[in-house]
Amino acid sequence: MHTNSYYHALDIGPVHTEGNLILAPMAGYTDRPFRTLCLEQGANLTVTEMVSTEGVARHNDKTTRLMRRAEGEEKLAIQIFTSNLDSLERCLDQLLAAKPTIIDINCGCPVPKVIKTGAGSALMKTPEIMGSFVKFLTTHCDIPVSVKFRTGWDSEHENFLDFAKVAMDNGASLLTMHARTRAQGYAPTAHWEKLAELATYVHTQYAGVPVIGSGDVFTPYEAKRMIEETAVDGIMFARGVIGQPQIFRQTREYLLHGTEPVALTAEERKDFISRQLHLMIENTNETLACKEMRKHCCAYLKGIEGGSAIRRVLMTCETEEDYIKALESLS
């Protein structure tokens, strides 16, 4: 653990971040508009939704758009998922044209349609293939490569230490582990003791490679506790940031100064929803943005008095004006 502060800079190869709070890649959530909000709230590094190397290689417009930076997004990790070296080789020129700050390899996604291709957490079964991806990238470009993975395929095959060794021996500059197996999905409780085991191993054997922890961090308190209990170098917020991008600002203040987080006011919730929707419309179009915004609204309004009634109205909104009118009742 860093002795100076819970909140501190990270050096990821030649890349320097001001702090150690990172936005996780989440399909359907970490698009440019949401990343913008998180950056405004203090995220030190953002990661794209996962990008198919095959889609990039085939010049698929929808896939390529996922790699675009948000305005003011100085540091951006592009997360790729792939199952074979050929696909990675064919996409490299376009991937580099997007000018990623970091290239992250997804070895943790548990979704069946990803796994059946041999990508995502299926790579936990084949560390040598993951290693070949890392080696190819570190050989052919000077951009730091990171690997995001799980503790293993299932409880009978928890190979995260061996997996980490293969990644680092092939040149990985950053490791992020979600402290669950593929079989566990997102429940039950994340096994933070495995993060502690990983951090100890990496800090001992591969000094200088940061280890980032992920899994069950929904509040600043849990962020601090994860750092205390595991000695990870930083926190990656995933489900815990949906509907509360302010968790970056609150966590930074809590880690630095002990400032207790305060729940958002109704007005602040409205501001977040309105701003995110407006950014989403600019990013795509009003019809699509208004549909996509509904899932975010459910998260923003979770647990507040009268929230369910407002959510029901928001689920029918089809224009930005509809949203503005519906949100007027939130007070």
C-alpha positions as CSV (number, residue, x, y, z in Angstrom):
1,M,0.0,0.0,0.0
2,H,1.2,3.5,-0.7
3,T,2.1,5.2,2.6
4,N,1.3,8.8,1.5
5,S,-2.4,8.5,0.9
6,Y,-5.3,6.3,0.0
7,Y,-5.7,8.6,-3.0
8,H,-2.6,8.9,-5.1
9,A,-1.2,9.0,-8.6
10,L,-0.7,5.9,-10.8
11,D,2.1,5.2,-13.2
12,I,1.0,2.8,-15.9
13,G,4.1,2.3,-18.1
14,P,4.8,5.9,-19.3
15,V,1.2,7.0,-18.6
16,H,0.7,9.1,-15.4
17,T,-2.7,9.6,-13.8
18,E,-3.4,12.2,-11.1
19,G,-5.4,9.7,-9.0
20,N,-6.3,6.1,-8.6
21,L,-10.1,6.1,-9.2
22,I,-11.1,4.4,-12.5
23,L,-14.3,4.0,-14.4
24,A,-14.9,0.4,-15.4
25,P,-15.8,-0.6,-19.0
26,M,-19.5,-1.5,-19.0
27,A,-21.4,-2.5,-22.2
28,G,-24.4,-0.2,-22.6
29,Y,-23.3,2.2,-20.0
30,T,-19.8,3.7,-20.4
31,D,-20.5,5.5,-23.6
32,R,-19.0,9.0,-24.3
33,P,-21.8,10.9,-22.5
34,F,-21.5,8.9,-19.3
35,R,-17.7,9.0,-19.4
36,T,-18.0,12.8,-19.7
37,L,-20.0,13.0,-16.5
38,C,-17.6,10.7,-14.6
39,L,-14.6,12.8,-15.7
40,E,-16.4,16.0,-14.6
41,Q,-16.9,14.3,-11.2
42,G,-13.3,13.3,-10.8
43,A,-12.6,10.0,-12.6
44,N,-8.9,9.7,-13.2
45,L,-9.1,7.3,-16.0
46,T,-12.1,6.1,-18.1
47,V,-12.5,2.9,-20.2
48,T,-14.7,2.4,-23.2
49,E,-17.4,-0.2,-23.6
50,M,-15.7,-3.4,-24.8
51,V,-14.8,-3.2,-28.5
52,S,-14.8,-6.2,-30.8
53,T,-11.4,-6.6,-32.6
54,E,-13.3,-8.3,-35.4
55,G,-15.7,-5.4,-35.7
56,V,-12.9,-3.0,-35.9
57,A,-11.0,-5.1,-38.4
58,R,-14.2,-5.2,-40.6
59,H,-14.6,-1.4,-40.3
60,N,-17.9,-1.8,-38.6
61,D,-19.1,1.8,-38.0
62,K,-21.0,1.0,-34.8
63,T,-17.9,-0.7,-33.3
64,T,-15.5,2.1,-34.5
65,R,-17.7,4.7,-32.9
66,L,-17.2,3.1,-29.5
67,M,-13.5,4.1,-29.6
68,R,-14.2,7.9,-30.0
69,R,-13.0,10.1,-27.2
70,A,-15.4,12.3,-25.3
71,E,-14.7,16.0,-25.3
72,G,-11.9,16.8,-22.9
73,E,-11.1,13.1,-22.5
74,E,-7.3,13.3,-22.3
75,K,-6.7,9.8,-21.1
76,L,-8.8,6.9,-22.5
77,A,-8.3,3.2,-22.2
78,I,-9.9,1.3,-25.1
79,Q,-11.0,-2.2,-24.0
80,I,-10.9,-4.8,-26.6
81,F,-12.3,-8.3,-26.7
82,T,-10.9,-11.0,-29.0
83,S,-10.4,-14.7,-29.2
84,N,-7.6,-14.9,-31.8
85,L,-4.4,-13.2,-32.8
86,D,-5.5,-12.9,-36.5
87,S,-8.4,-10.6,-35.6
88,L,-6.1,-8.6,-33.3
89,E,-3.5,-8.2,-36.1
90,R,-6.1,-7.1,-38.6
91,C,-7.6,-4.5,-36.3
92,L,-4.3,-3.0,-35.1
93,D,-4.0,-0.1,-37.5
94,Q,-7.5,1.1,-36.9
95,L,-7.1,0.6,-33.1
96,L,-4.0,2.7,-33.1
97,A,-5.7,5.3,-35.3
98,A,-8.1,5.9,-32.4
99,K,-5.1,7.0,-30.3
100,P,-5.8,5.0,-27.1
101,T,-3.9,6.0,-24.0
102,I,-4.0,2.4,-22.8
103,I,-5.2,-0.8,-24.5
104,D,-7.1,-3.1,-22.2
105,I,-7.8,-6.7,-22.9
106,N,-11.1,-8.1,-21.6
107,C,-10.6,-11.4,-19.9
108,G,-13.5,-11.1,-17.5
109,C,-16.8,-10.7,-19.4
110,P,-19.1,-13.6,-18.3
111,V,-21.8,-13.1,-21.0
112,P,-22.4,-16.4,-22.9
113,K,-22.3,-14.8,-26.4
114,V,-18.8,-13.5,-25.7
115,I,-17.6,-16.6,-24.0
116,K,-18.7,-18.9,-26.8
117,T,-16.3,-17.1,-29.2
118,G,-13.4,-17.8,-26.8
119,A,-13.2,-14.2,-25.7
120,G,-13.9,-12.6,-22.3
121,S,-13.6,-14.8,-19.3
122,A,-13.2,-17.8,-21.6
123,L,-9.6,-16.6,-21.8
124,M,-9.2,-17.6,-18.1
125,K,-9.0,-21.1,-19.4
126,T,-6.2,-20.3,-21.9
127,P,-3.7,-17.9,-20.2
128,E,-1.2,-18.6,-23.0
129,I,-3.5,-17.2,-25.6
130,M,-4.1,-14.0,-23.5
131,G,-0.3,-13.8,-23.2
132,S,0.1,-13.9,-26.9
133,F,-2.3,-11.0,-27.2
134,V,-0.3,-8.9,-24.7
135,K,3.0,-9.8,-26.4
136,F,1.7,-8.9,-29.8
137,L,0.5,-5.5,-28.6
138,T,3.6,-4.7,-26.6
139,T,5.8,-5.7,-29.5
140,H,3.9,-3.7,-32.2
141,C,3.1,-0.5,-30.3
142,D,4.4,1.6,-27.4
143,I,1.0,2.0,-25.8
144,P,0.7,0.4,-22.3
145,V,-1.4,-2.8,-22.2
146,S,-3.6,-3.7,-19.3
147,V,-5.5,-6.9,-18.6
148,K,-8.9,-7.1,-16.8
149,F,-9.7,-10.6,-15.5
150,R,-11.5,-12.6,-12.8
151,T,-10.2,-15.0,-10.1
152,G,-10.8,-17.9,-12.4
153,W,-13.4,-19.8,-14.5
154,D,-15.0,-21.4,-11.5
155,S,-14.2,-22.2,-7.8
156,E,-12.3,-25.4,-9.0
157,H,-10.1,-23.4,-11.4
158,E,-9.0,-20.2,-9.6
159,N,-5.8,-19.4,-11.5
160,F,-5.5,-15.7,-11.1
161,L,-1.9,-15.7,-9.9
162,D,-0.7,-17.8,-12.8
163,F,-2.8,-15.7,-15.1
164,A,-1.3,-12.5,-13.8
165,K,2.2,-13.9,-14.2
166,V,1.6,-14.7,-17.9
167,A,0.2,-11.2,-18.4
168,M,3.2,-9.5,-16.8
169,D,5.8,-11.8,-18.3
170,N,4.5,-10.7,-21.7
171,G,4.7,-7.0,-20.9
172,A,1.4,-5.9,-19.2
173,S,1.7,-2.6,-17.4
174,L,-1.6,-2.8,-15.4
175,L,-3.7,-5.5,-13.9
176,T,-7.4,-5.2,-12.8
177,M,-9.2,-8.1,-11.2
178,H,-12.9,-8.5,-10.5
179,A,-12.8,-10.6,-7.4
180,R,-15.3,-13.3,-8.6
181,T,-15.0,-16.3,-10.8
182,R,-16.8,-16.4,-14.2
183,A,-19.3,-18.9,-12.7
184,Q,-20.2,-16.5,-9.9
185,G,-21.2,-13.8,-12.4
186,Y,-22.0,-10.8,-10.2
187,A,-23.1,-12.7,-7.1
188,P,-22.6,-13.6,-4.3
189,T,-20.1,-11.4,-2.5
190,A,-16.8,-10.6,-4.2
191,H,-13.8,-12.3,-2.6
192,W,-11.6,-9.4,-1.7
193,E,-9.1,-11.7,0.0
194,K,-8.1,-12.9,-3.5
195,L,-7.4,-9.2,-4.4
196,A,-5.1,-9.1,-1.4
197,E,-3.3,-12.3,-2.5
198,L,-2.9,-10.8,-6.0
199,A,-1.6,-7.5,-4.8
200,T,1.0,-9.1,-2.5
201,Y,2.2,-11.3,-5.3
202,V,2.5,-8.6,-7.9
203,H,4.1,-6.0,-5.5
204,T,6.6,-8.6,-4.5
205,Q,7.4,-10.1,-7.9
206,Y,6.7,-7.3,-10.3
207,A,7.3,-4.0,-8.6
208,G,5.9,-1.1,-10.6
209,V,2.9,-2.8,-12.0
210,P,-0.3,-1.3,-10.4
211,V,-3.1,-3.7,-9.3
212,I,-6.6,-2.3,-9.5
213,G,-9.5,-3.9,-7.5
214,S,-13.0,-4.3,-8.6
215,G,-16.1,-5.9,-7.1
216,D,-18.8,-4.7,-4.7
217,V,-17.6,-1.1,-4.3
218,F,-20.8,1.0,-4.1
219,T,-19.7,3.7,-1.7
220,P,-16.6,5.7,-0.7
221,Y,-16.5,3.7,2.5
222,E,-16.2,0.4,0.6
223,A,-13.5,2.0,-1.6
224,K,-11.4,2.9,1.4
225,R,-12.0,-0.5,3.0
226,M,-10.9,-2.3,-0.2
227,I,-7.6,-0.4,-0.2
228,E,-7.1,-1.1,3.5
229,E,-7.9,-4.8,3.3
230,T,-6.3,-5.7,0.1
231,A,-3.4,-3.1,-0.6
232,V,-4.6,-2.7,-4.2
233,D,-3.2,0.5,-5.9
234,G,-6.6,1.8,-7.0
235,I,-10.3,1.2,-7.4
236,M,-12.3,0.5,-10.5
237,F,-16.0,1.5,-10.1
238,A,-18.4,-0.6,-12.1
239,R,-22.1,-1.1,-11.1
240,G,-21.4,1.2,-8.1
241,V,-21.2,4.2,-10.4
242,I,-24.4,3.7,-12.4
243,G,-26.8,6.4,-11.3
244,Q,-24.1,8.1,-9.1
245,P,-21.2,9.5,-11.1
246,Q,-20.5,11.7,-8.1
247,I,-19.0,8.7,-6.4
248,F,-15.6,9.7,-7.9
249,R,-15.7,13.1,-6.3
250,Q,-17.1,11.8,-3.0
251,T,-14.5,9.0,-2.8
252,R,-11.6,11.4,-3.5
253,E,-12.8,13.8,-0.8
254,Y,-13.3,10.9,1.6
255,L,-9.9,9.3,1.0
256,L,-8.1,12.7,1.1
257,H,-9.9,14.5,3.8
258,G,-12.4,12.1,5.5
259,T,-15.3,14.2,4.1
260,E,-18.5,12.2,4.6
261,P,-20.5,11.7,1.4
262,V,-23.8,13.5,1.2
263,A,-26.8,12.1,-0.7
264,L,-27.7,13.9,-3.8
265,T,-30.6,16.4,-3.6
266,A,-33.5,16.1,-5.9
267,E,-32.2,19.1,-7.8
268,E,-28.8,17.4,-8.3
269,R,-30.5,14.2,-9.5
270,K,-32.4,16.3,-12.1
271,D,-29.3,18.0,-13.2
272,F,-27.5,14.8,-13.8
273,I,-30.4,13.2,-15.7
274,S,-30.9,16.4,-17.8
275,R,-27.1,16.8,-18.6
276,Q,-26.6,13.1,-19.4
277,L,-29.6,13.0,-21.7
278,H,-28.5,16.1,-23.5
279,L,-25.0,14.6,-24.1
280,M,-26.6,11.4,-25.3
281,I,-28.7,13.3,-27.8
282,E,-25.6,15.0,-29.1
283,N,-23.9,11.7,-29.3
284,T,-26.6,9.8,-31.2
285,N,-30.1,11.2,-31.8
286,E,-33.1,12.2,-29.7
287,T,-35.2,9.1,-30.2
288,L,-32.5,6.6,-29.4
289,A,-31.1,8.7,-26.5
290,C,-34.5,9.0,-24.8
291,K,-34.9,5.2,-24.9
292,E,-31.4,4.5,-23.7
293,M,-31.8,7.1,-20.9
294,R,-34.6,5.2,-19.2
295,K,-32.3,2.6,-17.6
296,H,-30.1,5.4,-16.2
297,C,-33.1,7.1,-14.8
298,C,-34.0,4.0,-12.8
299,A,-30.6,4.1,-11.2
300,Y,-30.6,7.9,-10.5
301,L,-34.0,7.7,-8.8
302,K,-33.4,4.5,-6.9
303,G,-34.4,4.7,-3.2
304,I,-35.8,8.2,-3.2
305,E,-39.3,9.1,-2.0
306,G,-41.7,9.2,-4.9
307,G,-39.1,7.9,-7.2
308,S,-41.1,4.9,-8.5
309,A,-44.0,7.2,-9.6
310,I,-41.6,9.5,-11.5
311,R,-39.8,6.5,-13.0
312,R,-43.1,5.2,-14.5
313,V,-43.6,8.6,-16.2
314,L,-40.0,8.7,-17.4
315,M,-40.4,5.2,-19.0
316,T,-42.8,6.8,-21.5
317,C,-40.7,9.8,-22.4
318,E,-39.8,10.1,-26.1
319,T,-38.4,13.6,-26.3
320,E,-36.0,15.8,-24.3
321,E,-39.0,18.0,-23.6
322,D,-40.9,15.1,-22.2
323,Y,-38.1,14.4,-19.8
324,I,-37.9,18.0,-18.7
325,K,-41.6,18.1,-17.9
326,A,-41.5,14.8,-16.1
327,L,-38.6,15.9,-13.9
328,E,-40.4,19.0,-12.8
329,S,-42.3,16.9,-10.3
330,L,-39.0,15.7,-8.7
331,S,-38.4,17.9,-5.7
